[in-house]
């Protein structure tokens, strides 16, 4: 099991969870990114079965209906923390079949409220 660390959650954001599911057929070698920054296997995350499990929560932005509408009509932007997880991986162990999966869905922890 991956050791998880405590972290402060910024206002307007929430802790979405520690895990993402690996795409079907994804194998090593792989590179995991959070907001475009490569993460280190064994330090920042571990692969456990069909999941990437991070040592810290992935932070997502809370966007209410009014805030979404204001952004939609282009009055103001949003500046909350909204991390994305991307994965560059090899398909079925064949290096010539390298793929990139963008914005993998974060799976809530058992004790994380669903948003």
Backbone atoms as SQL, in Angstrom:
CREATE TABLE atoms (id INTEGER PRIMARY KEY, chain TEXT, resi INTEGER, resn TEXT, atom TEXT, x REAL, y REAL, z REAL);
INSERT INTO atoms VALUES
  (1, 'A', 1, 'UNK', 'N', 0.850, -1.181, 0.000),
  (2, 'A', 1, 'UNK', 'CA', 0.000, 0.000, 0.000),
  (3, 'A', 1, 'UNK', 'C', 0.891, 1.238, 0.000),
  (4, 'A', 2, 'UNK', 'N', 0.484, 2.256, -0.713),
  (5, 'A', 2, 'UNK', 'CA', 1.242, 3.490, -0.816),
  (6, 'A', 2, 'UNK', 'C', 1.054, 4.327, 0.442),
  (7, 'A', 3, 'UNK', 'N', 2.176, 4.844, 1.006),
  (8, 'A', 3, 'UNK', 'CA', 2.098, 5.733, 2.158),
  (9, 'A', 3, 'UNK', 'C', 1.595, 7.090, 1.682),
  (10, 'A', 4, 'UNK', 'N', 0.554, 7.608, 2.347),
  (11, 'A', 4, 'UNK', 'CA', -0.069, 8.851, 1.903),
  (12, 'A', 4, 'UNK', 'C', 0.295, 9.982, 2.856),
  (13, 'A', 5, 'UNK', 'N', 0.489, 11.178, 2.279),
  (14, 'A', 5, 'UNK', 'CA', 0.893, 12.328, 3.064),
  (15, 'A', 5, 'UNK', 'C', -0.262, 13.307, 3.213),
  (16, 'A', 6, 'UNK', 'N', -0.237, 14.068, 4.315),
  (17, 'A', 6, 'UNK', 'CA', -1.246, 15.100, 4.572),
  (18, 'A', 6, 'UNK', 'C', -0.903, 16.334, 3.751),
  (19, 'A', 7, 'UNK', 'N', -1.924, 17.093, 3.349),
  (20, 'A', 7, 'UNK', 'CA', -1.686, 18.323, 2.617),
  (21, 'A', 7, 'UNK', 'C', -2.831, 19.293, 2.847),
  (22, 'A', 8, 'UNK', 'N', -2.519, 20.567, 2.650),
  (23, 'A', 8, 'UNK', 'CA', -3.526, 21.611, 2.819),
  (24, 'A', 8, 'UNK', 'C', -4.305, 21.755, 1.515),
  (25, 'A', 9, 'UNK', 'N', -5.622, 21.834, 1.616),
  (26, 'A', 9, 'UNK', 'CA', -6.483, 21.972, 0.448),
  (27, 'A', 9, 'UNK', 'C', -6.863, 23.452, 0.312),
  (28, 'A', 10, 'UNK', 'N', -6.518, 24.103, -0.809),
  (29, 'A', 10, 'UNK', 'CA', -6.822, 25.526, -0.983),
  (30, 'A', 10, 'UNK', 'C', -8.327, 25.793, -1.043),
  (31, 'A', 11, 'UNK', 'N', -8.715, 26.990, -0.653),
  (32, 'A', 11, 'UNK', 'CA', -10.120, 27.404, -0.727),
  (33, 'A', 11, 'UNK', 'C', -10.579, 27.333, -2.177),
  (34, 'A', 12, 'UNK', 'N', -11.790, 26.847, -2.400),
  (35, 'A', 12, 'UNK', 'CA', -12.327, 26.727, -3.743),
  (36, 'A', 12, 'UNK', 'C', -11.924, 25.445, -4.446),
  (37, 'A', 13, 'UNK', 'N', -11.231, 24.557, -3.717),
  (38, 'A', 13, 'UNK', 'CA', -10.803, 23.283, -4.291),
  (39, 'A', 13, 'UNK', 'C', -11.167, 22.167, -3.316),
  (40, 'A', 14, 'UNK', 'N', -11.010, 20.929, -3.765),
  (41, 'A', 14, 'UNK', 'CA', -11.272, 19.786, -2.890),
  (42, 'A', 14, 'UNK', 'C', -10.300, 18.652, -3.221),
  (43, 'A', 15, 'UNK', 'N', -10.115, 17.775, -2.260),
  (44, 'A', 15, 'UNK', 'CA', -9.265, 16.600, -2.450),
  (45, 'A', 15, 'UNK', 'C', -10.093, 15.552, -3.184),
  (46, 'A', 16, 'UNK', 'N', -9.741, 15.280, -4.438),
  (47, 'A', 16, 'UNK', 'CA', -10.546, 14.399, -5.279),
  (48, 'A', 16, 'UNK', 'C', -10.282, 12.914, -5.020),
  (49, 'A', 17, 'UNK', 'N', -9.086, 12.580, -4.578),
  (50, 'A', 17, 'UNK', 'CA', -8.741, 11.180, -4.335),
  (51, 'A', 17, 'UNK', 'C', -7.273, 10.933, -4.607),
  (52, 'A', 18, 'UNK', 'N', -6.850, 9.695, -4.380),
  (53, 'A', 18, 'UNK', 'CA', -5.451, 9.299, -4.546),
  (54, 'A', 18, 'UNK', 'C', -5.199, 8.422, -5.778),
  (55, 'A', 19, 'UNK', 'N', -6.257, 7.980, -6.480),
  (56, 'A', 19, 'UNK', 'CA', -6.073, 6.953, -7.508),
  (57, 'A', 19, 'UNK', 'C', -6.626, 7.360, -8.872),
  (58, 'A', 20, 'UNK', 'N', -5.999, 6.816, -9.915),
  (59, 'A', 20, 'UNK', 'CA', -6.551, 6.830, -11.267),
  (60, 'A', 20, 'UNK', 'C', -6.399, 5.418, -11.824),
  (61, 'A', 21, 'UNK', 'N', -7.314, 5.040, -12.708),
  (62, 'A', 21, 'UNK', 'CA', -7.267, 3.706, -13.320),
  (63, 'A', 21, 'UNK', 'C', -6.366, 3.751, -14.546),
  (64, 'A', 22, 'UNK', 'N', -5.534, 2.724, -14.677),
  (65, 'A', 22, 'UNK', 'CA', -4.686, 2.606, -15.863),
  (66, 'A', 22, 'UNK', 'C', -5.554, 2.318, -17.090),
  (67, 'A', 23, 'UNK', 'N', -5.220, 2.912, -18.231),
  (68, 'A', 23, 'UNK', 'CA', -5.944, 2.571, -19.463),
  (69, 'A', 23, 'UNK', 'C', -5.745, 1.085, -19.797),
  (70, 'A', 24, 'UNK', 'N', -6.694, 0.505, -20.497),
  (71, 'A', 24, 'UNK', 'CA', -6.616, -0.894, -20.889),
  (72, 'A', 24, 'UNK', 'C', -5.353, -1.149, -21.709),
  (73, 'A', 25, 'UNK', 'N', -4.605, -2.177, -21.342),
  (74, 'A', 25, 'UNK', 'CA', -3.397, -2.555, -22.070),
  (75, 'A', 25, 'UNK', 'C', -2.154, -1.764, -21.705),
  (76, 'A', 26, 'UNK', 'N', -2.261, -0.799, -20.785),
  (77, 'A', 26, 'UNK', 'CA', -1.107, 0.021, -20.406),
  (78, 'A', 26, 'UNK', 'C', -0.093, -0.803, -19.619),
  (79, 'A', 27, 'UNK', 'N', 1.182, -0.706, -20.037),
  (80, 'A', 27, 'UNK', 'CA', 2.261, -1.413, -19.349),
  (81, 'A', 27, 'UNK', 'C', 3.472, -0.489, -19.234),
  (82, 'A', 28, 'UNK', 'N', 4.449, -0.926, -18.446),
  (83, 'A', 28, 'UNK', 'CA', 5.718, -0.213, -18.330),
  (84, 'A', 28, 'UNK', 'C', 6.463, -0.307, -19.652),
  (85, 'A', 29, 'UNK', 'N', 7.304, 0.619, -19.990),
  (86, 'A', 29, 'UNK', 'CA', 7.583, 1.831, -19.219),
  (87, 'A', 29, 'UNK', 'C', 6.463, 2.852, -19.361),
  (88, 'A', 30, 'UNK', 'N', 6.285, 3.636, -18.299),
  (89, 'A', 30, 'UNK', 'CA', 5.280, 4.685, -18.316),
  (90, 'A', 30, 'UNK', 'C', 5.805, 5.900, -17.575),
  (91, 'A', 31, 'UNK', 'N', 5.267, 7.069, -17.944),
  (92, 'A', 31, 'UNK', 'CA', 5.608, 8.317, -17.268),
  (93, 'A', 31, 'UNK', 'C', 4.294, 8.950, -16.824),
  (94, 'A', 32, 'UNK', 'N', 4.203, 9.255, -15.539),
  (95, 'A', 32, 'UNK', 'CA', 3.008, 9.862, -14.953),
  (96, 'A', 32, 'UNK', 'C', 3.275, 11.351, -14.755),
  (97, 'A', 33, 'UNK', 'N', 2.312, 12.171, -15.161),
  (98, 'A', 33, 'UNK', 'CA', 2.433, 13.623, -15.025),
  (99, 'A', 33, 'UNK', 'C', 1.274, 14.171, -14.212),
  (100, 'A', 34, 'UNK', 'N', 1.566, 15.152, -13.358),
  (101, 'A', 34, 'UNK', 'CA', 0.530, 15.972, -12.726),
  (102, 'A', 34, 'UNK', 'C', 0.801, 17.388, -13.183),
  (103, 'A', 35, 'UNK', 'N', -0.177, 17.979, -13.864),
  (104, 'A', 35, 'UNK', 'CA', -0.041, 19.321, -14.443),
  (105, 'A', 35, 'UNK', 'C', 1.221, 19.455, -15.293),
  (106, 'A', 36, 'UNK', 'N', 1.549, 18.417, -16.044),
  (107, 'A', 36, 'UNK', 'CA', 2.680, 18.460, -16.960),
  (108, 'A', 36, 'UNK', 'C', 4.035, 18.199, -16.331),
  (109, 'A', 37, 'UNK', 'N', 4.072, 17.940, -15.025),
  (110, 'A', 37, 'UNK', 'CA', 5.333, 17.678, -14.323),
  (111, 'A', 37, 'UNK', 'C', 5.456, 16.170, -14.082),
  (112, 'A', 38, 'UNK', 'N', 6.531, 15.586, -14.586),
  (113, 'A', 38, 'UNK', 'CA', 6.745, 14.142, -14.417),
  (114, 'A', 38, 'UNK', 'C', 6.872, 13.796, -12.936),
  (115, 'A', 39, 'UNK', 'N', 6.212, 12.709, -12.542),
  (116, 'A', 39, 'UNK', 'CA', 6.248, 12.241, -11.165),
  (117, 'A', 39, 'UNK', 'C', 7.213, 11.060, -11.064),
  (118, 'A', 40, 'UNK', 'N', 7.686, 10.793, -9.853),
  (119, 'A', 40, 'UNK', 'CA', 8.677, 9.743, -9.626),
  (120, 'A', 40, 'UNK', 'C', 8.014, 8.506, -9.032),
  (121, 'A', 41, 'UNK', 'N', 8.175, 7.379, -9.732),
  (122, 'A', 41, 'UNK', 'CA', 7.643, 6.107, -9.229),
  (123, 'A', 41, 'UNK', 'C', 8.293, 5.767, -7.902),
  (124, 'A', 42, 'UNK', 'N', 7.503, 5.287, -6.952),
  (125, 'A', 42, 'UNK', 'CA', 8.026, 4.912, -5.641),
  (126, 'A', 42, 'UNK', 'C', 8.066, 6.065, -4.658),
  (127, 'A', 43, 'UNK', 'N', 8.112, 7.301, -5.154),
  (128, 'A', 43, 'UNK', 'CA', 8.118, 8.487, -4.292),
  (129, 'A', 43, 'UNK', 'C', 6.781, 9.212, -4.370),
  (130, 'A', 44, 'UNK', 'N', 6.349, 9.508, -5.600),
  (131, 'A', 44, 'UNK', 'CA', 5.102, 10.259, -5.808),
  (132, 'A', 44, 'UNK', 'C', 3.903, 9.339, -6.052),
  (133, 'A', 45, 'UNK', 'N', 4.159, 8.150, -6.541),
  (134, 'A', 45, 'UNK', 'CA', 3.088, 7.208, -6.839),
  (135, 'A', 45, 'UNK', 'C', 3.636, 5.789, -6.917),
  (136, 'A', 46, 'UNK', 'N', 2.709, 4.836, -6.884),
  (137, 'A', 46, 'UNK', 'CA', 3.022, 3.432, -7.124),
  (138, 'A', 46, 'UNK', 'C', 1.939, 2.863, -8.022),
  (139, 'A', 47, 'UNK', 'N', 2.293, 1.870, -8.822),
  (140, 'A', 47, 'UNK', 'CA', 1.298, 1.149, -9.607),
  (141, 'A', 47, 'UNK', 'C', 0.866, -0.041, -8.770),
  (142, 'A', 48, 'UNK', 'N', -0.443, -0.109, -8.489),
  (143, 'A', 48, 'UNK', 'CA', -1.008, -1.201, -7.684),
  (144, 'A', 48, 'UNK', 'C', -2.138, -1.831, -8.486),
  (145, 'A', 49, 'UNK', 'N', -1.857, -2.976, -9.075),
  (146, 'A', 49, 'UNK', 'CA', -2.854, -3.632, -9.927),
  (147, 'A', 49, 'UNK', 'C', -3.126, -2.779, -11.158),
  (148, 'A', 50, 'UNK', 'N', -4.386, -2.428, -11.356),
  (149, 'A', 50, 'UNK', 'CA', -4.790, -1.616, -12.505),
  (150, 'A', 50, 'UNK', 'C', -4.898, -0.130, -12.167),
  (151, 'A', 51, 'UNK', 'N', -4.251, 0.294, -11.075),
  (152, 'A', 51, 'UNK', 'CA', -4.375, 1.672, -10.623),
  (153, 'A', 51, 'UNK', 'C', -3.013, 2.315, -10.395),
  (154, 'A', 52, 'UNK', 'N', -2.970, 3.621, -10.583),
  (155, 'A', 52, 'UNK', 'CA', -1.849, 4.431, -10.127),
  (156, 'A', 52, 'UNK', 'C', -2.331, 5.042, -8.820),
  (157, 'A', 53, 'UNK', 'N', -1.584, 4.817, -7.743),
  (158, 'A', 53, 'UNK', 'CA', -1.961, 5.332, -6.425),
  (159, 'A', 53, 'UNK', 'C', -0.913, 6.364, -6.013),
  (160, 'A', 54, 'UNK', 'N', -1.378, 7.585, -5.803),
  (161, 'A', 54, 'UNK', 'CA', -0.487, 8.689, -5.444),
  (162, 'A', 54, 'UNK', 'C', -0.297, 8.765, -3.939),
  (163, 'A', 55, 'UNK', 'N', 0.837, 9.337, -3.530),
  (164, 'A', 55, 'UNK', 'CA', 1.134, 9.489, -2.105),
  (165, 'A', 55, 'UNK', 'C', 0.449, 10.718, -1.518),
  (166, 'A', 56, 'UNK', 'N', -0.204, 11.508, -2.369),
  (167, 'A', 56, 'UNK', 'CA', -0.957, 12.668, -1.896),
  (168, 'A', 56, 'UNK', 'C', -2.247, 12.761, -2.692),
  (169, 'A', 57, 'UNK', 'N', -3.164, 13.550, -2.183),
  (170, 'A', 57, 'UNK', 'CA', -4.438, 13.766, -2.868),
  (171, 'A', 57, 'UNK', 'C', -4.219, 14.549, -4.164),
  (172, 'A', 58, 'UNK', 'N', -5.023, 14.269, -5.162),
  (173, 'A', 58, 'UNK', 'CA', -5.085, 15.086, -6.366),
  (174, 'A', 58, 'UNK', 'C', -6.147, 16.149, -6.095),
  (175, 'A', 59, 'UNK', 'N', -5.803, 17.409, -6.327),
  (176, 'A', 59, 'UNK', 'CA', -6.679, 18.531, -5.996),
  (177, 'A', 59, 'UNK', 'C', -7.447, 18.966, -7.240),
  (178, 'A', 60, 'UNK', 'N', -8.750, 19.095, -7.090),
  (179, 'A', 60, 'UNK', 'CA', -9.608, 19.556, -8.177),
  (180, 'A', 60, 'UNK', 'C', -10.348, 20.817, -7.723),
  (181, 'A', 61, 'UNK', 'N', -10.712, 21.641, -8.688),
  (182, 'A', 61, 'UNK', 'CA', -11.398, 22.900, -8.398),
  (183, 'A', 61, 'UNK', 'C', -12.896, 22.673, -8.250),
  (184, 'A', 62, 'UNK', 'N', -13.489, 23.366, -7.287),
  (185, 'A', 62, 'UNK', 'CA', -14.927, 23.368, -7.121),
  (186, 'A', 62, 'UNK', 'C', -15.484, 24.521, -7.949),
  (187, 'A', 63, 'UNK', 'N', -16.343, 24.210, -8.916),
  (188, 'A', 63, 'UNK', 'CA', -16.938, 25.249, -9.758),
  (189, 'A', 63, 'UNK', 'C', -18.450, 25.159, -9.601),
  (190, 'A', 64, 'UNK', 'N', -19.039, 26.199, -8.972),
  (191, 'A', 64, 'UNK', 'CA', -20.483, 26.258, -8.792),
  (192, 'A', 64, 'UNK', 'C', -21.161, 26.737, -10.062),
  (193, 'A', 65, 'UNK', 'N', -22.490, 26.706, -10.060),
  (194, 'A', 65, 'UNK', 'CA', -23.263, 27.102, -11.240),
  (195, 'A', 65, 'UNK', 'C', -23.037, 28.558, -11.631),
  (196, 'A', 66, 'UNK', 'N', -23.014, 29.457, -10.647),
  (197, 'A', 66, 'UNK', 'CA', -22.824, 30.888, -10.946),
  (198, 'A', 66, 'UNK', 'C', -21.420, 31.110, -11.502),
  (199, 'A', 67, 'UNK', 'N', -20.415, 30.511, -10.872),
  (200, 'A', 67, 'UNK', 'CA', -19.040, 30.661, -11.343),
  (201, 'A', 67, 'UNK', 'C', -18.890, 30.091, -12.749),
  (202, 'A', 68, 'UNK', 'N', -19.503, 28.934, -13.017),
  (203, 'A', 68, 'UNK', 'CA', -19.430, 28.331, -14.341),
  (204, 'A', 68, 'UNK', 'C', -20.054, 29.265, -15.379),
  (205, 'A', 69, 'UNK', 'N', -21.217, 29.839, -15.065),
  (206, 'A', 69, 'UNK', 'CA', -21.893, 30.733, -16.003),
  (207, 'A', 69, 'UNK', 'C', -21.042, 31.970, -16.293),
  (208, 'A', 70, 'UNK', 'N', -20.453, 32.555, -15.259),
  (209, 'A', 70, 'UNK', 'CA', -19.604, 33.745, -15.444),
  (210, 'A', 70, 'UNK', 'C', -18.406, 33.413, -16.330),
  (211, 'A', 71, 'UNK', 'N', -17.804, 32.234, -16.136),
  (212, 'A', 71, 'UNK', 'CA', -16.682, 31.831, -16.987),
  (213, 'A', 71, 'UNK', 'C', -17.175, 31.559, -18.408),
  (214, 'A', 72, 'UNK', 'N', -18.366, 30.962, -18.536),
  (215, 'A', 72, 'UNK', 'CA', -18.917, 30.620, -19.841),
  (216, 'A', 72, 'UNK', 'C', -19.139, 31.857, -20.700),
  (217, 'A', 73, 'UNK', 'N', -19.657, 32.932, -20.097),
  (218, 'A', 73, 'UNK', 'CA', -19.907, 34.143, -20.887),
  (219, 'A', 73, 'UNK', 'C', -18.658, 35.011, -21.008),
  (220, 'A', 74, 'UNK', 'N', -17.580, 34.583, -20.369),
  (221, 'A', 74, 'UNK', 'CA', -16.285, 35.231, -20.581),
  (222, 'A', 74, 'UNK', 'C', -16.019, 36.470, -19.759),
  (223, 'A', 75, 'UNK', 'N', -16.736, 36.649, -18.648),
  (224, 'A', 75, 'UNK', 'CA', -16.491, 37.832, -17.820),
  (225, 'A', 75, 'UNK', 'C', -15.180, 37.733, -17.051),
  (226, 'A', 76, 'UNK', 'N', -14.973, 36.621, -16.407),
  (227, 'A', 76, 'UNK', 'CA', -13.735, 36.398, -15.648),
  (228, 'A', 76, 'UNK', 'C', -13.336, 34.932, -15.769),
  (229, 'A', 77, 'UNK', 'N', -12.095, 34.669, -15.458),
  (230, 'A', 77, 'UNK', 'CA', -11.604, 33.296, -15.470),
  (231, 'A', 77, 'UNK', 'C', -11.683, 32.688, -14.092),
  (232, 'A', 78, 'UNK', 'N', -11.106, 31.540, -13.968),
  (233, 'A', 78, 'UNK', 'CA', -11.068, 30.844, -12.696),
  (234, 'A', 78, 'UNK', 'C', -9.607, 30.582, -12.349),
  (235, 'A', 79, 'UNK', 'N', -9.259, 30.788, -11.097),
  (236, 'A', 79, 'UNK', 'CA', -7.860, 30.662, -10.709),
  (237, 'A', 79, 'UNK', 'C', -7.666, 29.698, -9.548),
  (238, 'A', 80, 'UNK', 'N', -8.582, 28.757, -9.389),
  (239, 'A', 80, 'UNK', 'CA', -8.442, 27.758, -8.346),
  (240, 'A', 80, 'UNK', 'C', -7.458, 26.674, -8.768),
  (241, 'A', 81, 'UNK', 'N', -7.130, 25.807, -7.834),
  (242, 'A', 81, 'UNK', 'CA', -6.229, 24.689, -8.112),
  (243, 'A', 81, 'UNK', 'C', -7.046, 23.579, -8.770),
  (244, 'A', 82, 'UNK', 'N', -6.610, 23.116, -9.927),
  (245, 'A', 82, 'UNK', 'CA', -7.300, 22.050, -10.653),
  (246, 'A', 82, 'UNK', 'C', -6.240, 21.189, -11.337),
  (247, 'A', 83, 'UNK', 'N', -5.794, 20.158, -10.624),
  (248, 'A', 83, 'UNK', 'CA', -4.711, 19.331, -11.137),
  (249, 'A', 83, 'UNK', 'C', -5.235, 18.301, -12.136),
  (250, 'A', 84, 'UNK', 'N', -4.423, 18.054, -13.166),
  (251, 'A', 84, 'UNK', 'CA', -4.757, 17.012, -14.133),
  (252, 'A', 84, 'UNK', 'C', -3.677, 15.937, -14.103),
  (253, 'A', 85, 'UNK', 'N', -4.105, 14.718, -14.352),
  (254, 'A', 85, 'UNK', 'CA', -3.183, 13.578, -14.386),
  (255, 'A', 85, 'UNK', 'C', -3.138, 13.059, -15.820),
  (256, 'A', 86, 'UNK', 'N', -1.930, 13.009, -16.376),
  (257, 'A', 86, 'UNK', 'CA', -1.710, 12.476, -17.716),
  (258, 'A', 86, 'UNK', 'C', -0.747, 11.292, -17.605),
  (259, 'A', 87, 'UNK', 'N', -0.811, 10.412, -18.585),
  (260, 'A', 87, 'UNK', 'CA', 0.011, 9.206, -18.550),
  (261, 'A', 87, 'UNK', 'C', 0.526, 8.886, -19.942),
  (262, 'A', 88, 'UNK', 'N', 1.849, 8.778, -20.055),
  (263, 'A', 88, 'UNK', 'CA', 2.464, 8.275, -21.284),
  (264, 'A', 88, 'UNK', 'C', 2.850, 6.828, -20.984),
  (265, 'A', 89, 'UNK', 'N', 2.385, 5.902, -21.817),
  (266, 'A', 89, 'UNK', 'CA', 2.590, 4.491, -21.509),
  (267, 'A', 89, 'UNK', 'C', 2.833, 3.670, -22.772),
  (268, 'A', 90, 'UNK', 'N', 3.272, 2.449, -22.558),
  (269, 'A', 90, 'UNK', 'CA', 3.500, 1.485, -23.621),
  (270, 'A', 90, 'UNK', 'C', 2.298, 0.542, -23.667),
  (271, 'A', 91, 'UNK', 'N', 1.851, 0.200, -24.865),
  (272, 'A', 91, 'UNK', 'CA', 0.714, -0.697, -25.019),
  (273, 'A', 91, 'UNK', 'C', 1.211, -2.136, -25.109),
  (274, 'A', 92, 'UNK', 'N', 0.728, -2.957, -24.176),
  (275, 'A', 92, 'UNK', 'CA', 1.023, -4.394, -24.151),
  (276, 'A', 92, 'UNK', 'C', 2.509, -4.707, -24.293),
  (277, 'A', 93, 'UNK', 'N', 3.368, -3.859, -23.701),
  (278, 'A', 93, 'UNK', 'CA', 4.804, -4.096, -23.680),
  (279, 'A', 93, 'UNK', 'C', 5.533, -3.837, -24.985),
  (280, 'A', 94, 'UNK', 'N', 4.861, -3.216, -25.961),
  (281, 'A', 94, 'UNK', 'CA', 5.478, -2.949, -27.267),
  (282, 'A', 94, 'UNK', 'C', 5.868, -1.475, -27.347),
  (283, 'A', 95, 'UNK', 'N', 7.185, -1.163, -27.238),
  (284, 'A', 95, 'UNK', 'CA', 7.635, 0.237, -27.227),
  (285, 'A', 95, 'UNK', 'C', 7.188, 1.045, -28.442),
  (286, 'A', 96, 'UNK', 'N', 6.992, 0.395, -29.586),
  (287, 'A', 96, 'UNK', 'CA', 6.561, 1.127, -30.773),
  (288, 'A', 96, 'UNK', 'C', 5.093, 1.552, -30.683),
  (289, 'A', 97, 'UNK', 'N', 4.390, 1.048, -29.681),
  (290, 'A', 97, 'UNK', 'CA', 2.986, 1.403, -29.482),
  (291, 'A', 97, 'UNK', 'C', 2.823, 2.291, -28.250),
  (292, 'A', 98, 'UNK', 'N', 3.536, 3.391, -28.210),
  (293, 'A', 98, 'UNK', 'CA', 3.459, 4.331, -27.092),
  (294, 'A', 98, 'UNK', 'C', 2.206, 5.192, -27.238),
  (295, 'A', 99, 'UNK', 'N', 1.510, 5.437, -26.136),
  (296, 'A', 99, 'UNK', 'CA', 0.269, 6.217, -26.126),
  (297, 'A', 99, 'UNK', 'C', 0.336, 7.289, -25.048),
  (298, 'A', 100, 'UNK', 'N', -0.524, 8.299, -25.185),
  (299, 'A', 100, 'UNK', 'CA', -0.666, 9.336, -24.164),
  (300, 'A', 100, 'UNK', 'C', -2.132, 9.443, -23.790),
  (301, 'A', 101, 'UNK', 'N', -2.423, 9.274, -22.512),
  (302, 'A', 101, 'UNK', 'CA', -3.784, 9.439, -21.995),
  (303, 'A', 101, 'UNK', 'C', -3.814, 10.734, -21.192),
  (304, 'A', 102, 'UNK', 'N', -4.714, 11.633, -21.558),
  (305, 'A', 102, 'UNK', 'CA', -4.783, 12.945, -20.906),
  (306, 'A', 102, 'UNK', 'C', -5.977, 13.039, -19.977),
  (307, 'A', 103, 'UNK', 'N', -5.790, 13.789, -18.907),
  (308, 'A', 103, 'UNK', 'CA', -6.848, 14.088, -17.940),
  (309, 'A', 103, 'UNK', 'C', -7.560, 12.830, -17.458),
  (310, 'A', 104, 'UNK', 'N', -6.764, 11.898, -16.913),
  (311, 'A', 104, 'UNK', 'CA', -7.351, 10.676, -16.355),
  (312, 'A', 104, 'UNK', 'C', -8.282, 11.032, -15.199),
  (313, 'A', 105, 'UNK', 'N', -9.385, 10.319, -15.098),
  (314, 'A', 105, 'UNK', 'CA', -10.377, 10.573, -14.055),
  (315, 'A', 105, 'UNK', 'C', -9.851, 10.107, -12.701),
  (316, 'A', 106, 'UNK', 'N', -9.904, 11.012, -11.733),
  (317, 'A', 106, 'UNK', 'CA', -9.469, 10.694, -10.371),
  (318, 'A', 106, 'UNK', 'C', -10.595, 9.932, -9.684),
  (319, 'A', 107, 'UNK', 'N', -10.252, 8.818, -9.062),
  (320, 'A', 107, 'UNK', 'CA', -11.229, 7.987, -8.370),
  (321, 'A', 107, 'UNK', 'C', -11.257, 8.405, -6.905),
  (322, 'A', 108, 'UNK', 'N', -12.442, 8.793, -6.402),
  (323, 'A', 108, 'UNK', 'CA', -12.524, 9.223, -4.999),
  (324, 'A', 108, 'UNK', 'C', -12.136, 8.092, -4.045),
  (325, 'A', 109, 'UNK', 'N', -11.492, 8.476, -2.945),
  (326, 'A', 109, 'UNK', 'CA', -11.209, 7.509, -1.890),
  (327, 'A', 109, 'UNK', 'C', -12.536, 7.108, -1.253),
  (328, 'A', 110, 'UNK', 'N', -12.536, 6.008, -0.502),
  (329, 'A', 110, 'UNK', 'CA', -13.760, 5.554, 0.150),
  (330, 'A', 110, 'UNK', 'C', -14.347, 6.607, 1.073),
  (331, 'A', 111, 'UNK', 'N', -13.476, 7.442, 1.692),
  (332, 'A', 111, 'UNK', 'CA', -13.942, 8.436, 2.644),
  (333, 'A', 111, 'UNK', 'C', -14.033, 9.843, 2.016),
  (334, 'A', 112, 'UNK', 'N', -13.885, 9.955, 0.685),
  (335, 'A', 112, 'UNK', 'CA', -13.970, 11.245, 0.017),
  (336, 'A', 112, 'UNK', 'C', -15.393, 11.470, -0.456),
  (337, 'A', 113, 'UNK', 'N', -16.017, 12.618, -0.081),
  (338, 'A', 113, 'UNK', 'CA', -17.374, 12.884, -0.562),
  (339, 'A', 113, 'UNK', 'C', -17.385, 13.002, -2.086),
  (340, 'A', 114, 'UNK', 'N', -18.411, 12.437, -2.729),
  (341, 'A', 114, 'UNK', 'CA', -18.548, 12.505, -4.178),
  (342, 'A', 114, 'UNK', 'C', -19.007, 13.898, -4.562),
  (343, 'A', 115, 'UNK', 'N', -18.365, 14.487, -5.597),
  (344, 'A', 115, 'UNK', 'CA', -18.714, 15.843, -6.058),
  (345, 'A', 115, 'UNK', 'C', -19.387, 15.765, -7.391);
